[in-house]
Amino acid sequence: MAQALATFNALEEHTAAAALHEACASAEWGRRLLAGRPYATAGDLLRASDAAMAELSSADLQEAMAGHPPIGRPKPGDPTSAREQRGMAGASEELRAEMLELNLAYQDRFGHVFLICATGRTGEQMRDAVRERIGNSPEQEREIVRTELGRINRIRLTRLVEEDASA
């Protein structure tokens, strides 16, 4: 992991920015992480991510959410999206149809996709979460989304510094 972190730290700024954008579509989050390089440890990088996430404005959160496909419909050709949403891969047609309906209702209510850290969750768990969260106030939901994005970013950053960042 130390070698991959060193590789990430040494990337040219535009290459590192592109790698960070793959992890999170918020330009402000990426700028903050770039400004903190070099990172001594992966833990330092994750703490910087958490701090940047805590500071994002509503507009920055919207930008970050725009980079995420709806649950049950990973981006075609995107292995990260497919891996994260693996819990929906074997879902029944009934569950897929219900998730589509719930995703649309959620999006109508909040103006953005339902966002959850899907890694390790089953399709039923994601369905139950959207059912529960659709009754939240916009303010409650914004903070839940901030937390879920933070979890997703941590997973993606860990993967980035565990793999060869130059690949």
Buried (B, 14 or more C-beta within 10 A) or exposed (E): EEEBBEBBBEBEEEEBBEBBBBBBBBBBBBEBBBEBBEBEEBEEBBBBBEEBBEEBEEEBBBBBBEBBBBBBBBEEEEEBBBBBBBBBEEBEEEBBEBBBEBBEBBEEBBEBBBBBBBBEBBBBEBBEBBEEBBEBEEEEBBEBBBBBBBBBBBBBBBEBBEEEBEE
